[in-house]
């Protein structure tokens, strides 16, 4: 599975962005997908997760109520909708596909939020 994250950009505080994580392989739909981020001076951290069938999502506390993860199986795409962005959301965002013992990372996409 080759992952591609996209949709990042530079926005003002309070704006919204939607990140996409795609893969060309049909088996992408059988993977659970996690979103992670790495701030400029920090370690990579967990943002949120969606199960392979879309029935379960979870988020880190700092993004609850602002970020939403969804899946479009027809497009082989997982979205991270980010609303009410804050400067502390500035980071490189990565998606991770996981199935059993397999864990795959895509390239990151930069999100910059200015006040």
C-alpha angles and dihedrals in degrees: 000000000000111000126206121192118194144155102079124138147138116288141162123258111280095029127120135236133181119213122200131207114194139172129184096221119096089221088071087089091065094058127089110229128218129189119214134175138202117206119213095264102022147072126272110275137191117258106171148320141217124198122239092258095042093241096116133047132171133183139194112255096250093063102035111126092016105059127053129188120206138166132224106195093185090060097036087234137133118200133207108200109198119193132176091021119202131201089251089063088069107122146107106277122214134186123217127199117206134184122163104311096344116102120177131184130204128206114278132249122217121239118187121184119189127195 
